Amino acid sequence: MLIKSDWKEAFKEVGVASGMLIVLEGNLNDPQQTVGQYNTFLDALLDVISSEGTIVYFMMNEYQNDPSQWDVDVPLVEYETIRTQLAQSTNLAPTQDNLANTMLLRDDCIVKRHPAFSVLVIGKYARFITRKIPLHFPNGKLGPMQACVDLKGHVLLLNELRLQSYAFAHALSDKKTPVVVSGGVLIENGVARWQKYLDVSVSYQKMEN
């Protein structure tokens, strides 16, 4: 079983430091292996980044997504009204995402709702990141992810990339934004292990593939 101190050491090993803005991406494979599960994970990360740091997580709204993604035809003139209603929803758990549910129930988390990707933020720059979030799909360059880029944020990948990753989709939409990877899973002879290597700029063509 993992405890808070184990996570703090793990974060430091991968380069997380005081004052960082961390965008979380993905989910833990076995959260039950951590005492206190996601709350312990978040508390450990907050200890490492300190009061000067910030945690950001983009929650995909599985049950109240953008009308442009619906299976039924909706008149374009109604999009704005629907998006506004979805963004004002008071539903606290619109997802099966355990990390999102944990953050939603924390008193220190600021939530800014969006029809497709709501943003959950804890820390120093929470109000700056959530100050505006355009309701068109996707959030666009005026939204929270661009604020994270402006603040030199880092993406902390948990196990595997989600099928619909807002963080990486945003990076791919602007090829002037460098995407940097400092480690990854390497499979050799059927065995997966974490391989650390020097920071390299990722090919956008490979990312899109």
Backbone bond lengths (Angstrom), bond angles and torsions (degrees), N, CA, C in turn:
res aa  C-N    CA-C-N  psi(-1)  N-CA   C-N-CA  omega(-1)  CA-C   N-CA-C  phi
1 M - - - 1.459 - - 1.523 110.56 -
2 L 1.332 115.52 141.62 1.455 120.93 179.37 1.525 110.10 -97.50
3 I 1.335 115.69 142.55 1.452 120.82 175.88 1.529 108.76 -119.08
4 K 1.305 116.11 178.75 1.467 121.37 -174.39 1.525 112.75 -55.75
5 S 1.315 117.27 -43.43 1.469 120.62 -178.20 1.528 111.77 -63.64
6 D 1.343 117.38 -32.72 1.467 120.95 177.87 1.528 110.14 -63.98
7 W 1.326 116.10 -43.65 1.461 120.13 179.72 1.524 111.27 -66.81
8 K 1.311 117.15 -38.90 1.473 119.86 179.67 1.524 110.30 -60.93
9 E 1.311 116.42 -42.34 1.467 119.84 178.13 1.526 111.11 -65.87
10 A 1.336 116.44 -39.55 1.467 120.30 179.90 1.532 110.68 -63.69
11 F 1.321 117.17 -41.90 1.463 120.69 179.33 1.531 111.01 -63.02
12 K 1.322 115.86 -43.03 1.464 120.00 -179.43 1.528 110.96 -64.93
13 E 1.325 117.07 -35.66 1.461 121.49 -179.33 1.525 112.22 -64.19
14 V 1.335 117.18 -32.34 1.468 119.78 -179.13 1.526 112.16 -94.23
15 G 1.334 116.81 8.41 1.459 120.20 172.34 1.506 117.16 98.46
16 V 1.332 118.17 5.81 1.463 120.36 177.12 1.528 108.15 -69.70
17 A 1.341 116.54 134.48 1.458 119.95 -175.92 1.524 110.79 -140.97
18 S 1.306 116.06 169.83 1.457 123.02 -179.44 1.529 110.80 -58.06
19 G 1.331 116.08 136.93 1.457 121.23 176.61 1.511 115.51 88.05
20 M 1.322 118.31 -6.30 1.463 120.49 -177.61 1.531 112.28 -72.43
21 L 1.328 114.85 149.08 1.456 121.68 167.91 1.526 106.11 -98.99
22 I 1.319 116.35 118.27 1.465 122.00 -175.09 1.526 110.39 -112.22
23 V 1.338 116.39 119.61 1.459 121.82 172.70 1.531 107.05 -94.85
24 L 1.314 116.88 114.40 1.462 121.00 179.63 1.518 109.64 -80.67
25 E 1.313 116.03 139.32 1.466 121.35 -179.52 1.523 108.79 -138.56
26 G 1.340 117.43 127.17 1.457 121.14 179.82 1.520 111.45 96.41
27 N 1.323 116.74 -168.97 1.456 122.52 -179.57 1.523 110.57 -140.45
28 L 1.320 115.91 155.17 1.460 120.08 175.77 1.525 109.33 -70.13
29 N 1.320 116.08 138.04 1.465 119.82 179.98 1.517 112.36 -66.67
30 D 1.336 116.62 -43.13 1.470 120.92 -175.73 1.527 110.35 -131.61
31 P 1.342 117.71 72.70 1.467 119.58 -178.66 1.519 113.37 -61.20
32 Q 1.347 116.52 -24.21 1.457 119.76 179.93 1.526 112.26 -68.66
33 Q 1.335 116.92 -11.75 1.463 120.10 176.96 1.526 112.11 -80.68
34 T 1.340 116.61 -3.85 1.463 121.78 177.65 1.522 109.34 -108.96
35 V 1.317 117.33 128.27 1.464 121.44 176.30 1.534 108.33 -64.53
36 G 1.324 117.11 119.76 1.456 120.47 -177.15 1.517 112.88 87.82
37 Q 1.329 116.42 -3.95 1.462 124.33 176.35 1.531 112.78 48.02
38 Y 1.336 118.59 -128.33 1.466 120.46 -170.28 1.528 113.49 -67.02
39 N 1.322 118.51 -29.79 1.465 118.98 177.67 1.522 110.73 -63.92
40 T 1.318 116.68 -39.82 1.466 120.61 177.01 1.524 110.21 -65.81
41 F 1.326 116.47 -42.56 1.463 122.06 177.77 1.531 110.64 -57.83
42 L 1.330 117.13 -48.68 1.457 121.70 -178.48 1.529 111.82 -67.78
43 D 1.332 116.77 -41.15 1.466 120.15 179.22 1.529 111.08 -63.02
44 A 1.325 116.22 -38.96 1.465 119.95 178.77 1.529 110.25 -65.92
45 L 1.335 116.83 -43.07 1.463 120.88 179.35 1.527 110.63 -64.16
46 L 1.323 117.18 -40.63 1.462 121.05 178.04 1.519 111.56 -64.11
47 D 1.327 117.55 -37.27 1.464 120.95 177.34 1.528 110.79 -61.96
48 V 1.328 116.50 -40.47 1.465 120.69 -176.94 1.528 111.58 -72.49
49 I 1.333 117.51 -42.80 1.468 119.16 -178.29 1.527 111.79 -82.13
50 S 1.318 117.92 -13.68 1.466 125.67 176.27 1.538 111.68 67.68
51 S 1.320 115.75 -175.99 1.467 120.82 -178.99 1.520 111.98 -68.40
52 E 1.334 117.29 -12.69 1.463 121.63 178.60 1.526 112.36 -86.61
53 G 1.334 117.41 -8.16 1.459 121.60 -176.87 1.518 113.06 -98.69
54 T 1.330 115.11 176.22 1.464 121.51 -177.08 1.527 109.57 -146.64
55 I 1.333 116.80 140.68 1.461 122.69 174.76 1.520 108.44 -112.82
56 V 1.332 116.78 131.27 1.470 122.37 -179.66 1.528 109.01 -125.82
57 Y 1.323 115.93 137.50 1.463 119.62 176.60 1.528 108.39 -141.18
58 F 1.321 116.36 132.91 1.463 121.71 178.76 1.520 109.22 -100.91
59 M 1.323 115.31 118.84 1.461 122.10 -175.51 1.520 109.33 -100.01
60 M 1.304 116.01 120.28 1.470 120.22 175.83 1.521 108.85 -76.42
61 N 1.324 116.76 126.44 1.456 121.26 -179.27 1.523 110.18 -85.89
62 E 1.313 115.70 97.46 1.457 121.26 -172.81 1.518 113.09 -67.46
63 Y 1.345 117.53 -32.06 1.458 120.26 -172.10 1.526 113.29 -109.40
64 Q 1.310 118.06 0.41 1.456 119.52 178.50 1.530 108.95 -145.47
65 N 1.334 114.69 58.38 1.459 119.25 -175.99 1.526 111.79 -82.59
66 D 1.310 115.22 176.50 1.456 122.38 -175.00 1.528 111.26 -62.91
67 P 1.353 117.74 140.62 1.477 120.23 -178.93 1.524 113.80 -60.24
68 S 1.339 117.48 -22.69 1.466 119.03 177.65 1.516 111.67 -68.10
69 Q 1.347 117.18 -14.86 1.461 121.97 -179.18 1.528 112.88 -102.83
70 W 1.326 117.33 0.97 1.459 120.61 -177.69 1.523 111.70 -72.17
71 D 1.334 115.63 154.34 1.459 121.25 178.58 1.532 112.16 -78.77
72 V 1.330 116.99 -16.08 1.465 120.76 179.78 1.530 108.88 -102.65
73 D 1.335 115.36 152.13 1.461 120.42 179.67 1.530 110.26 -75.37
74 V 1.322 115.31 129.27 1.461 121.47 177.22 1.527 107.91 -124.23
75 P 1.328 118.16 129.12 1.468 120.18 179.09 1.531 110.81 -56.93
76 L 1.316 116.67 137.46 1.461 121.06 -178.28 1.525 112.15 -57.23
77 V 1.320 117.32 -31.91 1.469 120.50 -177.73 1.527 111.95 -66.08
78 E 1.341 117.01 -18.09 1.460 120.66 -178.29 1.535 112.58 -93.79
79 Y 1.333 117.60 -8.93 1.460 121.05 -176.90 1.529 112.62 -55.70
80 E 1.329 116.31 -48.32 1.466 119.75 -175.03 1.524 111.40 -61.45
81 T 1.330 116.59 -41.97 1.472 120.80 179.75 1.514 111.04 -64.85
82 I 1.343 117.11 -43.85 1.466 121.32 -179.96 1.520 110.72 -64.04
83 R 1.330 116.86 -44.83 1.470 120.40 -179.25 1.520 111.38 -61.75
84 T 1.330 116.62 -40.53 1.459 120.70 179.05 1.524 110.81 -63.34
85 Q 1.340 116.43 -42.56 1.462 120.49 179.37 1.523 111.41 -64.21
86 L 1.328 117.21 -41.98 1.457 121.01 179.52 1.527 111.13 -64.88
87 A 1.325 116.35 -40.25 1.458 120.79 -178.39 1.525 111.82 -68.26
88 Q 1.341 117.03 -23.18 1.464 121.01 -179.37 1.520 112.78 -95.27
89 S 1.332 116.93 7.57 1.461 121.22 -179.46 1.521 110.94 -60.55
90 T 1.319 116.34 142.35 1.468 121.61 177.13 1.527 111.88 -101.20
91 N 1.326 117.06 8.22 1.456 121.48 178.88 1.529 108.98 -65.06
92 L 1.333 117.90 120.15 1.458 121.80 -175.76 1.518 113.32 -82.52
93 A 1.317 118.30 -19.11 1.463 119.57 -176.03 1.527 111.31 -135.21
94 P 1.344 118.00 71.39 1.457 120.38 -179.09 1.519 112.48 -87.52
95 T 1.323 118.23 23.60 1.455 120.36 -173.50 1.516 110.81 -152.59
96 Q 1.326 116.29 159.35 1.463 122.12 173.81 1.524 110.78 -94.34
97 D 1.309 116.84 7.42 1.458 124.09 -177.93 1.531 109.37 -77.45
98 N 1.330 117.01 110.28 1.463 120.72 -175.88 1.521 113.41 -66.52
99 L 1.327 117.47 -33.59 1.455 119.82 176.92 1.528 109.91 -65.14
100 A 1.328 116.52 -44.33 1.466 120.55 178.58 1.520 111.18 -62.91
101 N 1.332 116.81 -44.35 1.458 120.41 -179.75 1.531 111.45 -61.59
102 T 1.329 116.69 -38.95 1.458 120.40 178.69 1.523 110.92 -64.86
103 M 1.332 116.72 -44.51 1.462 120.36 179.88 1.522 111.31 -66.50
104 L 1.336 117.59 -38.12 1.460 121.39 179.91 1.524 112.22 -59.60
105 L 1.315 116.68 -31.51 1.464 121.09 -175.84 1.527 113.18 -92.93
106 R 1.324 117.77 -0.16 1.459 121.12 179.11 1.528 110.55 -86.17
107 D 1.333 116.30 139.36 1.462 120.93 -179.67 1.519 112.63 -69.63
108 D 1.345 116.99 -23.40 1.467 119.62 -176.92 1.524 113.13 -90.26
109 C 1.331 117.55 6.45 1.468 121.30 -176.64 1.526 111.11 -99.81
110 I 1.332 116.07 130.53 1.465 122.00 173.12 1.526 107.72 -99.06
111 V 1.322 116.40 130.10 1.465 122.37 -176.69 1.523 109.61 -115.03
112 K 1.319 116.24 128.72 1.456 121.54 173.70 1.527 106.62 -119.70
113 R 1.313 116.81 114.48 1.454 120.59 -172.32 1.529 112.17 -84.35
114 H 1.318 114.03 147.73 1.462 122.58 -179.60 1.525 107.11 -145.51
115 P 1.332 119.51 145.73 1.467 121.05 -178.43 1.523 114.37 -56.83
116 A 1.319 117.79 -29.68 1.464 120.05 -177.66 1.527 112.43 -110.79
117 F 1.343 117.39 -54.09 1.459 121.67 -178.31 1.521 109.34 -127.37
118 S 1.322 117.35 103.13 1.458 120.03 173.25 1.524 108.34 -78.92
119 V 1.329 116.59 152.33 1.458 120.37 -178.60 1.524 109.40 -113.68
120 L 1.347 115.27 133.89 1.453 123.19 179.40 1.519 107.64 -118.34
121 V 1.328 117.23 126.21 1.459 120.57 -173.48 1.522 111.28 -135.65
122 I 1.344 115.48 137.64 1.459 122.80 174.95 1.521 107.67 -127.96
123 G 1.336 117.57 131.24 1.453 118.90 173.23 1.515 115.14 125.13
124 K 1.321 115.02 -169.15 1.458 123.70 -170.05 1.524 113.85 -56.51
125 Y 1.332 117.56 -43.89 1.462 120.53 -173.60 1.527 112.98 -101.40
126 A 1.339 116.30 21.24 1.464 120.38 -177.14 1.521 112.06 -58.51
127 R 1.319 117.41 -44.65 1.469 119.93 -176.92 1.527 111.38 -72.55
128 F 1.319 117.40 -32.44 1.460 119.63 177.35 1.525 110.74 -66.81
129 I 1.330 116.62 -43.53 1.464 121.06 -177.32 1.525 111.48 -68.16
130 T 1.332 117.25 -33.48 1.468 120.65 -176.62 1.530 112.78 -97.69
131 R 1.329 117.09 12.07 1.463 119.83 -173.98 1.529 112.38 -65.90
132 K 1.343 116.38 -29.86 1.463 119.42 178.57 1.523 108.36 -151.80
133 I 1.330 114.46 143.72 1.460 119.15 -179.87 1.531 108.15 -150.88
134 P 1.336 117.33 96.49 1.469 120.98 -178.23 1.524 111.61 -54.02
135 L 1.315 117.64 141.12 1.461 121.28 -174.94 1.520 113.98 -89.65
136 H 1.340 117.64 1.64 1.459 117.81 175.19 1.539 109.01 -76.98
137 F 1.305 117.74 169.12 1.463 121.70 -177.24 1.520 109.11 -110.11
138 P 1.341 120.28 128.52 1.461 124.71 -7.87 1.528 111.21 -80.65
139 N 1.308 117.91 -166.41 1.466 121.20 -173.90 1.520 113.37 -60.13
140 G 1.317 118.02 -33.54 1.453 121.00 177.16 1.516 114.17 83.05
141 K 1.321 115.56 -178.53 1.460 121.30 -171.93 1.521 113.92 -80.36
142 L 1.319 117.73 -4.70 1.457 120.20 176.32 1.525 111.30 -94.62
143 G 1.327 116.40 -1.10 1.450 121.13 -173.14 1.515 115.48 -92.97
144 P 1.335 116.22 -170.05 1.464 122.64 -175.17 1.525 115.25 -61.04
145 M 1.340 118.24 -35.53 1.465 118.47 -177.52 1.516 110.68 -67.01
146 Q 1.328 117.16 -37.57 1.454 119.18 176.63 1.523 110.40 -65.74
147 A 1.330 116.92 -34.41 1.466 120.34 176.05 1.528 110.14 -62.45
148 C 1.337 116.49 -38.68 1.465 120.68 177.42 1.525 110.68 -64.36
149 V 1.337 116.24 -40.80 1.467 120.65 177.86 1.526 109.69 -63.62
150 D 1.328 116.97 -43.90 1.457 121.27 -179.49 1.526 111.78 -61.60
151 L 1.336 116.51 -31.69 1.462 121.53 -179.53 1.530 112.38 -90.59
152 K 1.341 116.27 12.48 1.473 121.71 177.85 1.536 111.67 60.53
153 G 1.332 115.99 44.56 1.457 120.42 -178.59 1.514 113.12 -70.63
154 H 1.333 115.72 160.46 1.460 123.53 177.57 1.527 108.49 -117.39
155 V 1.334 116.83 142.57 1.460 121.32 175.73 1.521 108.91 -96.76
156 L 1.329 116.42 123.48 1.461 122.09 176.47 1.519 107.58 -102.47
157 L 1.335 116.57 108.84 1.456 122.31 -175.77 1.527 110.32 -86.33
158 L 1.335 116.35 122.50 1.459 122.12 -179.97 1.523 108.79 -99.49
159 N 1.307 116.21 106.10 1.456 123.38 178.32 1.524 113.35 64.64
160 E 1.314 119.28 -83.17 1.458 118.97 -176.22 1.522 110.67 -135.17
161 L 1.335 114.89 154.48 1.454 122.08 179.85 1.516 109.62 -69.61
162 R 1.325 115.74 134.13 1.464 119.10 176.79 1.530 110.23 -68.07
163 L 1.325 115.99 152.92 1.456 121.13 -177.63 1.531 110.91 -58.64
164 Q 1.338 116.64 -37.65 1.456 121.22 177.55 1.521 108.48 -118.46
165 S 1.313 115.78 82.80 1.458 121.88 -177.74 1.518 110.06 -90.49
166 Y 1.329 116.91 114.41 1.451 119.34 179.84 1.525 111.04 -69.58
167 A 1.331 117.26 -38.13 1.456 120.82 -178.60 1.527 111.62 -59.05
168 F 1.319 117.31 -47.23 1.460 120.23 -177.79 1.526 111.91 -78.67
169 A 1.326 117.52 -30.84 1.463 119.97 175.46 1.523 109.92 -63.28
170 H 1.323 116.42 -38.44 1.467 120.46 178.89 1.525 110.09 -65.42
171 A 1.320 117.09 -42.78 1.459 120.28 179.62 1.524 111.00 -62.73
172 L 1.327 116.55 -39.67 1.463 120.61 -179.04 1.525 112.31 -70.58
173 S 1.337 116.65 -23.44 1.465 119.75 -178.88 1.521 111.26 -75.36
174 D 1.335 117.21 -17.82 1.455 121.36 -179.07 1.522 108.77 -130.25
175 K 1.324 116.88 95.84 1.457 120.65 -173.45 1.528 112.74 -71.71
176 K 1.338 117.05 -0.61 1.457 119.80 174.19 1.526 111.37 -84.48
177 T 1.328 115.56 -14.80 1.459 120.20 179.72 1.524 109.27 -86.04
178 P 1.338 118.88 118.86 1.466 120.01 -179.43 1.527 111.91 -70.41
179 V 1.316 116.20 137.22 1.459 122.07 174.43 1.522 106.74 -107.67
180 V 1.324 116.94 119.24 1.457 121.48 -174.45 1.520 110.40 -119.24
181 V 1.292 116.62 134.21 1.463 122.47 179.37 1.525 108.38 -120.84
182 S 1.330 117.14 134.70 1.461 119.74 -179.07 1.523 112.28 -117.76
183 G 1.316 116.88 10.40 1.458 119.29 178.43 1.509 110.05 178.17
184 G 1.300 118.21 164.11 1.451 120.62 179.43 1.512 111.56 -172.57
185 V 1.321 115.21 172.49 1.462 120.66 179.71 1.521 109.43 -84.52
186 L 1.311 115.85 126.24 1.457 122.11 178.34 1.524 108.29 -114.35
187 I 1.329 116.96 130.03 1.465 121.19 -179.51 1.520 109.13 -107.98
188 E 1.321 116.67 119.14 1.459 122.53 178.40 1.525 109.35 -128.10
189 N 1.324 115.63 123.09 1.461 120.63 179.94 1.532 112.33 55.26
190 G 1.328 115.09 37.54 1.456 119.64 177.45 1.512 114.83 80.81
191 V 1.334 118.28 2.42 1.460 121.97 -179.25 1.522 109.26 -109.87
192 A 1.345 116.88 126.02 1.463 121.13 179.74 1.520 109.95 -94.28
193 R 1.328 115.63 133.00 1.464 119.51 175.81 1.519 108.66 -143.94
194 W 1.344 116.52 156.78 1.448 121.49 -179.78 1.518 109.23 -81.76
195 Q 1.322 116.49 121.79 1.461 121.94 -178.30 1.519 109.69 -107.44
196 K 1.329 116.77 120.83 1.459 120.58 175.07 1.524 109.03 -93.46
197 Y 1.328 116.32 141.97 1.447 120.11 177.54 1.522 109.00 -153.11
198 L 1.305 116.78 169.34 1.451 120.84 -178.44 1.520 110.89 -61.61
199 D 1.341 115.68 146.51 1.461 120.20 178.46 1.525 110.84 -57.02
200 V 1.307 116.78 130.79 1.461 121.41 178.27 1.522 108.47 -134.58
201 S 1.314 117.00 147.22 1.455 120.63 174.86 1.522 108.48 -75.65
202 V 1.311 116.58 130.50 1.459 121.66 -176.35 1.526 110.20 -82.91
203 S 1.309 116.97 138.50 1.458 122.24 176.49 1.521 109.47 -66.90
204 Y 1.336 116.77 126.24 1.463 119.82 179.21 1.523 111.25 -64.55
205 Q 1.338 116.49 -32.49 1.460 119.27 178.31 1.524 110.39 -63.47
206 K 1.341 116.75 -42.38 1.457 120.27 178.32 1.527 110.86 -66.20
207 M 1.340 116.46 -39.39 1.456 120.33 179.36 1.520 110.23 -61.05
208 E 1.345 116.54 -43.54 1.457 120.25 -179.00 1.532 111.03 -66.09
209 N 1.345 115.64 -37.05 1.465 118.89 177.35 1.521 110.66 -66.10
